[in-house]
Amino acid sequence: MYLIQNATIINEGKSTKGSVLIEGEIIKAVYTNNETPSEILNRATIINAEGLWLTPGVIDDQVHFRDPGLTHKGDLASESKAAIAGGVTSFMEMPNTKPQTTSIETLDAKFEVASQKSYANYSFYLGATNDNLAELRKIDKKNTCGVKIFMGSSTGNMLVDKRKALEGIFAEIDMIITTHCEEEEIIQKNIAYYKKLLGDDIPVKYHPLIRSAEACYQSSAKAVELADKYGARLHILHLSTEREISLFDIKPLAEKKITGEVCVHHLWFSDEDYEKYGNRIKWNPAVKTKQDRDALLQGLLKGKLDVVATDHAPHLLEEKVGGCLQAASGGPLVQHSLQMMLELSKQGKISKEEVVDKMCHAPATLFRVNKRGYIREGYFADLVLVNPNKDYTITQDNILYKCKWSPLENETVSTSIEKTFLNGQIAFENGQVNEVRGQALTFNN
């Protein structure tokens, strides 16, 4: 039994001084105004959280942990360790592994491996193809977070480009459909144009012009059109442009059937940063203009966009070499995403309460995650203690990603993760991840 005492509890739009009692896996009680009963004080292990922030554990709805088949880049153990060190207690992992997760058999195999290796709570998407609708129909909606459609090609080349296949998925799948939206025809035309102009070795600064704002908008609009037509639950991932925000409505999240995610790198970087960071900030969709970056943040604050995630996608640095047609797209972020968003809060761009809402509450509400994402009595004790006044420099010595680099390497943020609690156990403290294992997420679908 733990009593986290005198923390600033950031939860459900408020910051309140109080204490949280953990018994077993569960939040047993939340106390405010020093009202903790004396019998609890005598029985519990006291954790003094004076001066610290207590948040729910982050739920990251989009990661690529590269397991199986690409484990030289990362695996379920290494990347979930990094997640826990960053206050991410639950993740939903993508299907572009080897083999691709496009059958119930390969999906079940991932769950089995995660039950042995994952340091965080987990779920996995079943990937759509042009011809696997029969497999998608078999999904257990209580245990699987959603279906993933690549409506634009990316790592693993799982492109679904046949209209009939897309129609079938949107018409028949009664759970969240998540999409990677970039219009392939536009991208190919842009590649041909810039190859003619610059040759095969195109500098990375042209990446957002090849994978253009128009390519993103046209594909996202197509996904929204299909979702509207069939009444599907659509969640568009890693939005990167100002124009795409017009596709979304402002209403309570629980009432939305079409929702949007923005990733930390699209809120942090702009195309002006390619000169400094090069391929380390090459993602699909591409990091775009300052205007896009600022509009995405405003879309988040206004309630048009709903979730902040990472699209954590590690590659070895030698795989990130070459022009924008050769260098791998993607980068590692899950260890530092909460600190990045809290840094934006320190800069006055978003409140710490909004950070918690978009990284913890909203994913739980959107995916209907069972008893996680909030600090509530009876919920699982997935919690994070943050020191808001302790600088943290990201270095190779404290990076836990298997690829051993970060686009933020050698940069300093002004908050530190002090402790992470996973299902009531201390999973991270004093800079070390403890031997605690996560659980499979369940969903109230």
C-alpha positions in Angstrom: 0.0 0.0 0.0 1.4 3.4 -1.1 0.3 6.8 -0.1 1.5 9.5 -2.5 1.2 12.5 -0.3 0.9 16.2 -0.9 1.2 16.2 -4.6 -0.3 18.6 -7.1 -2.8 16.3 -8.8 -3.4 17.2 -12.4 -6.6 15.5 -13.4 -9.8 16.2 -15.3 -9.0 19.9 -16.0 -7.9 20.8 -12.5 -4.7 21.0 -10.4 -5.4 20.2 -6.8 -3.2 19.6 -3.8 -3.9 16.2 -2.4 -2.8 12.6 -1.8 -3.5 9.3 -3.6 -3.8 5.9 -1.9 -2.7 2.8 -3.9 -3.8 -0.6 -2.7 -2.8 -3.5 -4.9 -3.3 -2.5 -8.6 -5.9 0.0 -7.8 -6.3 3.6 -6.8 -8.1 3.1 -3.5 -8.8 6.7 -2.6 -8.0 10.3 -3.6 -7.7 12.7 -0.7 -7.6 16.5 -0.8 -7.0 19.2 1.8 -4.9 16.9 4.1 -7.9 14.8 4.9 -6.0 11.4 4.9 -7.3 9.2 7.8 -4.7 8.5 10.5 -5.1 4.8 10.2 -4.0 5.0 6.5 -1.0 7.1 7.5 0.0 4.3 9.9 -0.3 1.5 7.4 0.9 2.9 4.1 4.3 3.4 2.7 4.5 7.2 2.4 5.9 8.8 -0.7 6.4 12.5 -0.1 5.4 14.3 -3.3 5.6 17.9 -2.0 6.4 20.1 -4.9 5.8 17.4 -7.5 3.0 17.0 -10.1 1.0 13.7 -10.2 -0.6 12.8 -13.5 -2.3 9.7 -14.9 0.0 7.5 -17.0 0.2 8.6 -20.6 -1.6 6.4 -23.1 0.2 6.6 -26.5 -2.1 5.4 -29.3 0.5 5.2 -32.0 3.9 3.5 -31.6 6.1 1.2 -33.7 8.1 -1.0 -31.4 9.5 -3.1 -34.4 8.8 -6.5 -32.8 8.8 -9.0 -34.6 11.2 -9.0 -37.5 12.8 -5.5 -37.2 14.3 -5.9 -33.7 17.7 -4.5 -34.6 15.9 -1.1 -34.4 13.9 -1.7 -31.2 11.8 -4.4 -29.6 8.9 -4.7 -27.1 11.2 -4.9 -24.1 13.6 -2.0 -25.0 10.9 0.4 -26.3 8.4 -0.2 -23.5 11.2 0.4 -21.0 11.8 3.7 -22.6 8.1 4.4 -22.5 7.9 3.7 -18.7 10.9 6.0 -18.1 9.0 8.8 -19.9 5.7 8.3 -18.0 4.0 6.4 -20.9 2.3 3.5 -19.1 0.2 2.2 -22.0 0.8 1.9 -25.7 -1.0 0.8 -28.9 1.4 -0.7 -31.4 1.2 -0.6 -35.2 1.1 -3.6 -37.6 4.0 -2.8 -40.0 6.3 -5.4 -38.6 7.8 -8.6 -40.1 5.6 -10.5 -40.6 3.0 -7.8 -40.9 0.2 -8.0 -38.4 -2.6 -8.6 -40.8 -4.1 -11.9 -39.5 -5.5 -13.0 -36.2 -2.7 -15.5 -35.9 0.0 -12.8 -36.2 -2.0 -10.5 -33.8 -2.2 -13.3 -31.2 1.5 -13.9 -31.5 2.2 -10.2 -30.6 0.0 -10.4 -27.5 1.9 -13.5 -26.4 5.3 -11.9 -26.8 4.2 -8.8 -25.1 2.9 -10.7 -22.1 6.5 -11.9 -21.5 8.5 -8.8 -22.6 6.5 -5.6 -22.2 7.3 -3.2 -19.3 4.2 -1.2 -20.1 0.5 -2.0 -20.7 -0.2 -2.9 -24.3 -2.5 -3.4 -27.2 -2.0 -3.9 -30.9 -3.8 -2.9 -34.1 -4.7 -5.4 -36.8 -3.5 -4.0 -40.1 -5.8 -3.8 -43.2 -4.8 -4.9 -46.6 -6.6 -4.8 -50.0 -7.9 -8.3 -49.3 -8.1 -9.2 -45.6 -11.5 -8.0 -44.7 -12.4 -11.6 -43.5 -9.7 -11.4 -40.9 -10.7 -7.9 -39.8 -14.2 -9.2 -39.1 -12.8 -11.7 -36.5 -11.3 -9.0 -34.2 -12.1 -9.4 -30.5 -13.1 -5.8 -29.8 -12.6 -6.2 -26.0 -8.9 -6.8 -26.4 -7.8 -5.1 -29.7 -7.5 -1.4 -29.9 -8.4 -0.9 -33.6 -7.8 -1.5 -37.3 -5.0 0.4 -39.0 -5.2 1.4 -42.7 -2.2 2.9 -44.5 -3.9 5.2 -47.1 -0.4 6.3 -48.0 2.8 4.2 -48.3 5.2 4.2 -45.4 7.7 1.9 -43.7 6.6 -1.7 -44.5 4.5 -0.8 -47.6 1.1 -1.8 -46.4 -0.7 0.6 -48.7 -4.5 0.0 -49.1 -5.3 1.7 -52.4 -8.3 -0.1 -53.9 -11.5 1.8 -53.5 -13.6 -1.4 -53.1 -11.3 -2.6 -50.3 -11.6 0.7 -48.5 -15.4 0.8 -48.9 -15.7 -2.7 -47.4 -13.6 -1.8 -44.3 -15.5 1.4 -43.6 -18.8 -0.3 -44.2 -18.3 -3.4 -42.1 -15.8 -2.7 -39.2 -17.6 -1.6 -36.1 -14.7 -0.3 -34.1 -12.1 2.4 -34.4 -10.4 2.6 -37.8 -7.2 4.5 -37.7 -5.6 5.9 -40.8 -2.3 7.1 -42.2 -3.4 9.6 -44.7 -1.2 10.7 -47.6 -2.4 10.5 -51.3 0.0 8.2 -53.1 -0.7 9.6 -56.6 0.2 13.1 -55.5 3.4 11.9 -53.8 4.5 10.0 -56.9 3.9 13.1 -59.1 5.9 15.2 -56.7 8.8 12.7 -56.7 8.9 12.7 -60.5 9.0 16.5 -60.5 11.8 16.9 -58.0 13.8 14.1 -59.5 13.7 15.9 -62.8 14.7 19.1 -61.1 17.3 17.9 -58.7 18.2 14.3 -59.6 17.9 11.2 -57.3 19.7 12.7 -54.3 17.0 15.2 -53.2 17.9 17.1 -49.9 15.6 16.4 -46.9 14.3 19.9 -46.9 12.2 18.9 -49.9 10.5 16.1 -48.0 7.5 18.2 -47.0 7.1 19.3 -50.6 7.1 15.8 -51.9 4.8 14.5 -49.2 2.9 17.7 -49.5 0.1 19.4 -47.6 -2.1 18.7 -50.5 -1.3 14.9 -50.4 -2.2 14.9 -46.7 -5.4 16.9 -47.2 -6.8 14.9 -50.1 -6.2 11.6 -48.4 -7.7 12.8 -45.0 -10.7 14.2 -46.9 -11.2 10.8 -48.6 -11.1 9.0 -45.2 -13.7 11.5 -43.7 -15.9 11.0 -46.8 -15.9 7.2 -46.3 -16.5 7.5 -42.6 -19.4 9.9 -43.2 -20.9 7.6 -45.8 -20.9 4.5 -43.7 -21.1 6.0 -40.2 -17.7 4.5 -39.2 -15.6 5.5 -36.2 -12.5 7.1 -37.8 -9.4 8.3 -36.1 -6.9 10.1 -38.4 -3.3 9.8 -37.2 -0.4 12.2 -37.2 -2.2 15.2 -38.8 0.5 17.6 -40.1 -1.3 20.5 -41.9 -3.4 23.5 -41.1 -5.9 22.6 -43.9 -6.7 19.2 -42.5 -8.1 20.8 -39.3 -11.1 22.0 -41.3 -12.2 18.4 -41.6 -13.0 18.1 -37.9 -15.8 19.4 -35.6 -15.8 20.9 -32.1 -17.9 18.8 -29.8 -17.5 16.6 -26.7 -15.1 13.8 -27.5 -17.6 11.1 -26.4 -20.0 12.4 -29.1 -17.5 12.3 -31.9 -17.2 9.6 -34.6 -14.4 11.3 -36.5 -11.4 12.3 -34.5 -7.8 13.5 -35.0 -4.4 12.9 -33.5 -1.4 15.2 -33.6 2.1 14.0 -32.8 4.6 15.8 -30.6 7.1 16.3 -33.4 4.5 18.1 -35.5 4.0 20.5 -32.5 7.7 20.9 -31.8 9.6 21.1 -35.1 9.0 23.0 -38.4 10.6 22.9 -41.8 13.0 25.5 -40.7 14.6 22.8 -38.5 15.7 20.5 -41.3 18.9 22.5 -41.7 19.9 21.7 -38.0 18.5 18.2 -37.6 18.5 16.8 -41.1 17.1 13.3 -41.4 16.6 13.0 -37.6 13.3 14.8 -38.1 12.3 13.1 -41.3 8.9 11.5 -40.7 5.9 10.5 -42.8 3.9 12.7 -42.8 6.6 15.3 -43.0 7.2 18.1 -40.6 5.9 21.1 -42.4 5.7 24.9 -41.9 5.6 27.0 -38.8 2.1 28.0 -39.8 1.1 24.4 -39.9 2.7 23.7 -36.6 1.0 26.6 -34.8 -2.3 25.8 -36.4 -2.1 22.2 -35.2 -1.6 23.5 -31.6 -4.6 25.8 -31.9 -6.7 23.0 -33.4 -5.8 21.0 -30.3 -6.7 23.8 -27.9 -10.0 24.5 -29.6 -11.1 20.9 -29.4 -11.0 20.1 -33.2 -8.0 17.7 -32.6 -8.3 15.3 -29.8 -5.2 13.3 -28.9 -1.4 13.8 -28.7 0.8 10.8 -29.4 4.3 10.1 -30.7 4.3 7.8 -33.8 7.5 6.5 -32.1 9.4 4.8 -34.9 13.0 3.9 -34.2 15.6 3.4 -36.9 19.4 3.0 -36.6 21.2 6.1 -37.5 22.9 4.4 -40.5 19.3 3.9 -41.8 18.7 7.6 -41.7 21.5 8.4 -44.1 21.0 9.8 -47.6 18.6 12.1 -49.5 14.9 12.3 -48.7 14.2 9.4 -51.1 16.8 7.1 -49.4 16.8 7.9 -45.6 14.3 6.0 -43.5 11.3 8.0 -42.2 10.6 8.0 -38.5 12.3 8.5 -35.2 12.2 7.6 -31.4 10.1 9.9 -29.1 8.2 7.8 -26.5 10.7 8.4 -23.7 10.4 12.2 -23.9 7.0 13.0 -25.2 5.5 14.0 -21.9 8.5 16.2 -21.1 8.2 17.8 -24.6 4.5 18.7 -24.0 5.2 20.0 -20.5 8.0 22.1 -22.0 5.4 23.7 -24.4 3.3 24.3 -21.3 6.2 26.0 -19.5 6.5 28.2 -22.6 2.8 29.2 -22.1 1.6 27.5 -25.3 -0.7 24.9 -23.6 -1.8 24.4 -20.0 -0.5 21.4 -18.1 -4.1 20.4 -17.6 -4.6 20.3 -21.4 -1.5 18.3 -21.7 -2.9 15.7 -19.4 -6.3 15.8 -21.1 -4.8 15.2 -24.6 -2.2 12.6 -23.6 -4.0 10.6 -20.8 -7.8 11.3 -20.7 -8.6 11.7 -24.4 -7.0 8.4 -25.5 -8.8 6.5 -22.7 -12.1 8.1 -23.7 -11.7 7.7 -27.4 -10.6 4.1 -27.4 -12.9 3.3 -24.4 -10.0 1.9 -22.4 -11.1 0.1 -19.3 -10.3 2.0 -16.0 -7.2 3.8 -17.2 -6.2 7.4 -18.2 -7.7 9.1 -15.1 -6.9 9.5 -11.4 -10.1 8.0 -10.1 -11.0 5.7 -7.2 -11.3 2.1 -8.6 -9.1 2.8 -11.6 -5.7 1.1 -12.2 -2.9 2.9 -10.5 -1.0 4.0 -13.6 0.5 7.3 -12.4 3.5 9.6 -13.0 5.3 11.9 -10.6 6.9 14.8 -12.4 9.3 17.3 -10.9 8.4 20.6 -12.6 11.5 22.4 -11.4 14.3 19.9 -12.2 16.1 20.3 -15.5 16.8 17.1 -17.5 19.4 16.9 -20.3 18.8 14.1 -22.9 22.0 12.3 -23.6 23.2 8.9 -24.9 23.8 7.9 -21.3 20.1 8.2 -20.4 18.4 7.3 -23.7 16.8 3.8 -23.4 15.9 3.3 -27.0 17.6 0.4 -28.6 18.7 2.7 -31.5 20.5 4.9 -28.9 19.7 8.3 -30.3 17.0 11.0 -30.1 16.3 14.0 -32.2 16.5 15.9 -28.9 19.9 14.6 -28.0 21.9 17.1 -25.9 18.9 19.3 -25.4 17.6 20.2 -21.9 14.0 20.3 -20.8 12.8 21.8 -17.6 10.9 18.9 -16.1 12.0 15.4 -14.9 10.1 12.2 -14.5 10.6 11.2 -10.9 8.5 8.0 -10.6 6.2 6.0 -12.8 3.6 3.6 -11.2 2.3 0.8 -13.3 -0.7 -1.2 -12.0 0.2 -0.1 -8.5 3.8 -1.0 -8.6 6.8 1.4 -8.9 8.0 0.7 -12.4 10.5 3.6 -12.7 12.5 5.6 -10.1 16.0 7.1 -9.6 16.5 6.8 -13.4 16.0 3.1 -13.4 13.2 0.9 -14.8 12.3 -1.9 -12.5 11.4 -5.4 -13.4 7.6 -4.8 -13.6 5.5 -6.2 -16.4 2.5 -4.6 -18.1 -0.9 -6.0 -18.8 -3.0 -6.3 -21.9 -5.4 -3.3 -22.2 -9.1 -4.1 -22.3 -11.8 -1.9 -24.0 -15.4 -1.2 -23.3 -16.5 -1.6 -26.9 
